[in-house]
Amino acid sequence: MKNTLIFFALAGGLAVTVSAAPSENIIYLECDLEGQPWKIALDENNKTVTWERGDMVSTIPAVFLPDRVTWGEGVMAISRIDLTFTRTFPENIGVDRGTCRIVERGERAF
């Protein structure tokens, strides 16, 4: 989506343009990783990912690349191409694989 432009009229006939980033740029996902359900919110504007799994919830920095989003020092990744979800273990122990689907943000009061 394009940024919204807001114009303010100032004394003396001057105008200032302010660019407001839309909050709709957050992408909500429901994922399954090796039988574990995850809820994930990708916020590219703020370069963060918020994930929820069971009783655990965290918001941490993420790297947004053209083909994937990674976080946790590259351990966790979601493909922007096919929504593949992976967790790579250090020292070549293995890789857990799963899938995600985009979901609409539910109605809320505020």
MDAnalysis code that builds the backbone (N, CA, C; Angstrom):
import MDAnalysis as mda
import numpy as np

u = mda.Universe.empty(330, n_residues=110, atom_resindex=np.repeat(np.arange(110), 3), trajectory=True)
u.add_TopologyAttr("name", ["N", "CA", "C"] * 110)
u.add_TopologyAttr("resid", np.arange(1, 111))
u.add_TopologyAttr("resname", ["MET", "LYS", "ASN", "THR", "LEU", "ILE", "PHE", "PHE", "ALA", "LEU", "ALA", "GLY", "GLY", "LEU", "ALA", "VAL", "THR", "VAL", "SER", "ALA", "ALA", "PRO", "SER", "GLU", "ASN", "ILE", "ILE", "TYR", "LEU", "GLU", "CYS", "ASP", "LEU", "GLU", "GLY", "GLN", "PRO", "TRP", "LYS", "ILE", "ALA", "LEU", "ASP", "GLU", "ASN", "ASN", "LYS", "THR", "VAL", "THR", "TRP", "GLU", "ARG", "GLY", "ASP", "MET", "VAL", "SER", "THR", "ILE", "PRO", "ALA", "VAL", "PHE", "LEU", "PRO", "ASP", "ARG", "VAL", "THR", "TRP", "GLY", "GLU", "GLY", "VAL", "MET", "ALA", "ILE", "SER", "ARG", "ILE", "ASP", "LEU", "THR", "PHE", "THR", "ARG", "THR", "PHE", "PRO", "GLU", "ASN", "ILE", "GLY", "VAL", "ASP", "ARG", "GLY", "THR", "CYS", "ARG", "ILE", "VAL", "GLU", "ARG", "GLY", "GLU", "ARG", "ALA", "PHE"])
u.atoms.positions = np.array([
    [0.830, -1.170, 0.000],
    [0.000, 0.000, 0.000],
    [0.877, 1.237, 0.000],
    [0.368, 2.288, -0.586],
    [1.115, 3.530, -0.622],
    [0.902, 4.294, 0.675],
    [1.894, 5.066, 1.041],
    [1.769, 5.915, 2.214],
    [0.729, 6.989, 1.963],
    [0.045, 7.391, 3.020],
    [-0.964, 8.429, 2.946],
    [-0.292, 9.776, 3.143],
    [-0.638, 10.737, 2.328],
    [-0.083, 12.076, 2.467],
    [-1.102, 12.963, 3.175],
    [-0.621, 13.680, 4.185],
    [-1.478, 14.573, 4.941],
    [-0.924, 15.982, 4.796],
    [-1.777, 16.939, 4.487],
    [-1.352, 18.319, 4.294],
    [-1.845, 19.169, 5.455],
    [-0.978, 20.013, 5.980],
    [-1.331, 20.945, 7.045],
    [-1.141, 22.361, 6.515],
    [-2.153, 23.201, 6.651],
    [-2.033, 24.610, 6.249],
    [-1.447, 25.384, 7.418],
    [-0.443, 26.173, 7.135],
    [0.216, 26.973, 8.158],
    [0.000, 28.442, 7.869],
    [0.228, 29.275, 8.894],
    [0.089, 30.723, 8.721],
    [1.032, 31.200, 7.624],
    [0.609, 32.140, 6.845],
    [1.425, 32.685, 5.771],
    [1.307, 31.888, 4.485],
    [0.384, 30.955, 4.408],
    [0.171, 30.212, 3.180],
    [1.153, 29.091, 2.924],
    [1.967, 28.730, 3.895],
    [2.910, 27.617, 3.718],
    [2.206, 26.287, 3.957],
    [2.686, 25.260, 3.335],
    [2.123, 23.925, 3.540],
    [3.256, 22.944, 3.794],
    [3.002, 21.988, 4.657],
    [3.979, 20.947, 4.980],
    [3.341, 19.607, 4.663],
    [4.093, 18.721, 4.043],
    [3.606, 17.388, 3.730],
    [4.224, 16.397, 4.703],
    [3.372, 15.580, 5.297],
    [3.830, 14.558, 6.229],
    [3.408, 13.212, 5.680],
    [4.322, 12.256, 5.688],
    [4.012, 10.918, 5.199],
    [3.689, 10.021, 6.383],
    [2.535, 9.407, 6.361],
    [2.123, 8.510, 7.436],
    [2.137, 7.080, 6.928],
    [2.879, 6.212, 7.589],
    [2.948, 4.815, 7.180],
    [1.708, 4.075, 7.673],
    [1.048, 3.346, 6.809],
    [-0.152, 2.624, 7.221],
    [0.196, 1.432, 8.100],
    [-0.618, 1.208, 9.145],
    [-0.383, 0.074, 10.038],
    [-0.832, -1.241, 9.402],
    [-1.489, -1.177, 8.265],
    [-1.970, -2.385, 7.601],
    [-0.838, -3.216, 7.015],
    [0.397, -2.746, 7.116],
    [1.516, -3.497, 6.546],
    [1.937, -4.681, 7.392],
    [1.289, -4.913, 8.512],
    [1.595, -6.087, 9.326],
    [0.908, -7.291, 8.690],
    [1.691, -8.354, 8.484],
    [1.170, -9.591, 7.897],
    [0.988, -10.609, 9.021],
    [-0.208, -11.161, 9.125],
    [-0.521, -12.144, 10.146],
    [-0.512, -13.543, 9.535],
    [0.166, -14.461, 10.211],
    [0.286, -15.835, 9.724],
    [-0.114, -16.822, 10.811],
    [-0.656, -17.944, 10.387],
    [-0.808, -19.115, 11.245],
    [0.056, -20.187, 10.621],
    [0.923, -20.777, 11.440],
    [1.903, -21.719, 10.919],
    [1.871, -23.032, 11.693],
    [2.369, -24.063, 11.050],
    [2.575, -25.353, 11.685],
    [4.025, -25.728, 11.440],
    [4.748, -25.997, 12.516],
    [6.150, -26.394, 12.423],
    [6.309, -27.701, 13.178],
    [6.420, -28.789, 12.427],
    [6.576, -30.120, 13.033],
    [5.474, -30.396, 14.053],
    [4.225, -30.055, 13.693],
    [3.084, -30.314, 14.564],
    [2.844, -29.277, 15.642],
    [3.669, -28.251, 15.709],
    [3.508, -27.182, 16.697],
    [2.838, -25.977, 16.040],
    [1.685, -25.519, 16.563],
    [1.041, -24.328, 15.988],
    [1.737, -23.049, 16.441],
    [1.932, -22.130, 15.517],
    [2.537, -20.823, 15.766],
    [1.609, -19.754, 15.202],
    [1.511, -18.614, 15.887],
    [0.880, -17.403, 15.357],
    [1.996, -16.390, 15.209],
    [2.081, -15.769, 14.043],
    [3.193, -14.873, 13.740],
    [2.667, -13.592, 13.107],
    [3.231, -12.451, 13.535],
    [2.928, -11.154, 12.926],
    [4.242, -10.571, 12.413],
    [4.304, -10.313, 11.120],
    [5.504, -9.748, 10.491],
    [5.280, -8.262, 10.257],
    [6.089, -7.430, 10.900],
    [5.969, -5.971, 10.794],
    [7.212, -5.438, 10.088],
    [7.127, -5.316, 8.772],
    [8.279, -4.888, 7.987],
    [8.658, -3.432, 8.270],
    [7.677, -2.575, 8.546],
    [7.985, -1.167, 8.829],
    [8.890, -1.024, 10.041],
    [8.647, -1.815, 11.070],
    [9.435, -1.745, 12.303],
    [10.507, -2.829, 12.388],
    [10.605, -3.656, 11.341],
    [11.618, -4.722, 11.282],
    [11.540, -5.653, 12.494],
    [10.299, -6.091, 12.817],
    [10.112, -7.013, 13.936],
    [9.202, -8.169, 13.543],
    [9.330, -9.244, 14.299],
    [8.411, -10.364, 14.216],
    [7.882, -10.610, 15.625],
    [6.580, -10.809, 15.721],
    [5.969, -11.204, 16.980],
    [5.455, -12.618, 16.783],
    [5.882, -13.522, 17.656],
    [5.452, -14.911, 17.525],
    [4.821, -15.377, 18.834],
    [3.885, -16.304, 18.683],
    [3.191, -16.894, 19.821],
    [3.148, -18.401, 19.597],
    [3.587, -19.130, 20.612],
    [3.546, -20.598, 20.572],
    [3.231, -21.072, 21.977],
    [2.049, -21.660, 22.135],
    [1.621, -22.065, 23.471],
    [1.520, -20.855, 24.381],
    [2.184, -20.920, 25.544],
    [2.169, -19.818, 26.503],
    [3.275, -18.798, 26.253],
    [4.096, -19.014, 25.246],
    [5.226, -18.125, 24.974],
    [4.862, -17.103, 23.897],
    [5.225, -15.833, 24.157],
    [5.018, -14.748, 23.197],
    [6.258, -13.870, 23.227],
    [6.715, -13.443, 22.046],
    [7.892, -12.583, 21.987],
    [7.848, -11.708, 20.744],
    [8.355, -10.487, 20.878],
    [8.567, -9.593, 19.745],
    [10.062, -9.324, 19.668],
    [10.660, -9.653, 18.521],
    [12.110, -9.518, 18.371],
    [12.451, -8.938, 17.000],
    [13.672, -8.422, 16.853],
    [14.099, -7.899, 15.549],
    [14.109, -8.999, 14.485],
    [13.819, -8.604, 13.255],
    [13.816, -9.540, 12.127],
    [14.512, -8.892, 10.939],
    [14.980, -9.735, 10.036],
    [15.606, -9.284, 8.793],
    [14.640, -9.607, 7.658],
    [14.252, -8.576, 6.911],
    [13.304, -8.736, 5.808],
    [14.080, -8.698, 4.495],
    [14.236, -9.853, 3.879],
    [14.931, -9.988, 2.601],
    [13.896, -10.142, 1.493],
    [14.288, -10.001, 0.231],
    [13.319, -10.142, -0.854],
    [12.624, -11.503, -0.896],
    [13.321, -12.565, -0.491],
    [12.747, -13.905, -0.608],
    [12.364, -14.548, 0.716],
    [12.747, -13.940, 1.861],
    [12.428, -14.547, 3.147],
    [12.548, -13.527, 4.271],
    [11.963, -13.889, 5.414],
    [12.096, -13.120, 6.645],
    [12.761, -14.043, 7.649],
    [13.813, -13.547, 8.319],
    [14.524, -14.371, 9.298],
    [14.590, -13.652, 10.637],
    [14.705, -14.435, 11.691],
    [14.895, -13.886, 13.026],
    [15.592, -14.929, 13.884],
    [15.974, -14.511, 15.100],
    [16.701, -15.417, 15.976],
    [18.068, -15.759, 15.417],
    [18.758, -14.728, 14.903],
    [20.078, -14.898, 14.288],
    [20.046, -15.879, 13.112],
    [18.933, -15.857, 12.388],
    [18.805, -16.681, 11.191],
    [18.313, -18.090, 11.435],
    [18.054, -18.428, 12.695],
    [17.578, -19.778, 13.023],
    [16.171, -20.004, 12.468],
    [15.308, -18.999, 12.587],
    [13.925, -19.098, 12.129],
    [13.783, -18.345, 10.810],
    [12.991, -18.897, 9.888],
    [12.792, -18.234, 8.593],
    [11.447, -18.607, 7.994],
    [10.854, -17.637, 7.311],
    [9.630, -17.871, 6.530],
    [9.891, -17.383, 5.117],
    [9.615, -18.243, 4.159],
    [9.785, -17.895, 2.757],
    [8.678, -16.939, 2.328],
    [9.067, -15.863, 1.636],
    [8.096, -14.943, 1.069],
    [7.568, -15.483, -0.259],
    [8.164, -16.545, -0.757],
    [7.769, -17.136, -2.033],
    [6.644, -18.148, -1.856],
    [6.846, -19.123, -0.940],
    [5.864, -20.199, -0.790],
    [5.386, -20.413, 0.648],
    [5.736, -19.494, 1.581],
    [5.327, -19.543, 2.983],
    [5.864, -20.763, 3.735],
    [6.975, -21.332, 3.274],
    [7.642, -22.400, 4.003],
    [8.233, -21.813, 5.285],
    [8.086, -22.535, 6.388],
    [8.563, -22.103, 7.700],
    [9.654, -23.078, 8.136],
    [10.844, -22.575, 8.470],
    [11.938, -23.467, 8.863],
    [12.608, -22.988, 10.151],
    [13.094, -23.974, 10.901],
    [13.930, -23.725, 12.078],
    [15.187, -24.552, 11.879],
    [16.329, -23.873, 11.758],
    [17.602, -24.540, 11.491],
    [18.388, -24.649, 12.792],
    [18.772, -25.854, 13.143],
    [19.542, -26.086, 14.362],
    [21.034, -25.913, 14.084],
    [21.776, -25.417, 15.072],
    [23.211, -25.204, 14.862],
    [23.974, -26.512, 14.682],
    [25.162, -26.383, 14.143],
    [26.090, -27.502, 13.973],
    [25.491, -28.652, 13.152],
    [24.664, -28.291, 12.160],
    [24.091, -29.270, 11.224],
    [23.308, -30.385, 11.902],
    [22.683, -30.080, 13.043],
    [21.860, -31.086, 13.724],
    [20.627, -31.411, 12.901],
    [20.065, -30.409, 12.228],
    [18.889, -30.659, 11.402],
    [18.073, -29.410, 11.168],
    [17.001, -29.593, 10.421],
    [16.090, -28.505, 10.083],
    [14.666, -29.003, 10.271],
    [13.870, -28.261, 11.048],
    [12.438, -28.529, 11.143],
    [11.767, -27.743, 10.032],
    [10.759, -28.346, 9.408],
    [10.060, -27.697, 8.301],
    [8.567, -27.669, 8.561],
    [7.951, -26.601, 8.093],
    [6.513, -26.461, 8.214],
    [5.986, -25.508, 7.170],
    [4.731, -25.125, 7.329],
    [4.093, -24.215, 6.382],
    [3.280, -23.167, 7.140],
    [3.032, -22.065, 6.465],
    [2.220, -20.984, 7.024],
    [1.118, -20.624, 6.046],
    [0.131, -19.944, 6.567],
    [-0.908, -19.366, 5.722],
    [-1.214, -17.973, 6.245],
    [-1.523, -17.077, 5.336],
    [-1.867, -15.701, 5.703],
    [-3.288, -15.684, 6.232],
    [-3.497, -14.966, 7.350],
    [-4.829, -14.847, 7.937],
    [-5.166, -13.370, 8.112],
    [-6.439, -13.071, 8.124],
    [-6.906, -11.704, 8.354],
    [-6.888, -11.423, 9.856],
    [-6.531, -10.189, 10.202],
    [-6.587, -9.798, 11.597],
    [-8.044, -9.747, 12.019],
    [-8.346, -10.368, 13.139],
    [-9.715, -10.408, 13.627],
    [-10.226, -9.049, 14.093],
    [-11.511, -8.955, 14.226],
    [-12.124, -7.720, 14.724],
    [-11.686, -7.496, 16.160],
    [-11.488, -6.229, 16.504],
    [-11.142, -5.876, 17.873],
    [-11.720, -4.516, 18.216],
    [-11.843, -4.265, 19.502],
    [-12.465, -3.019, 19.954],
    [-11.537, -1.820, 19.831],
    [-10.220, -2.028, 19.920],
    [-9.270, -0.918, 19.814],
    [-7.976, -1.403, 19.257],
])
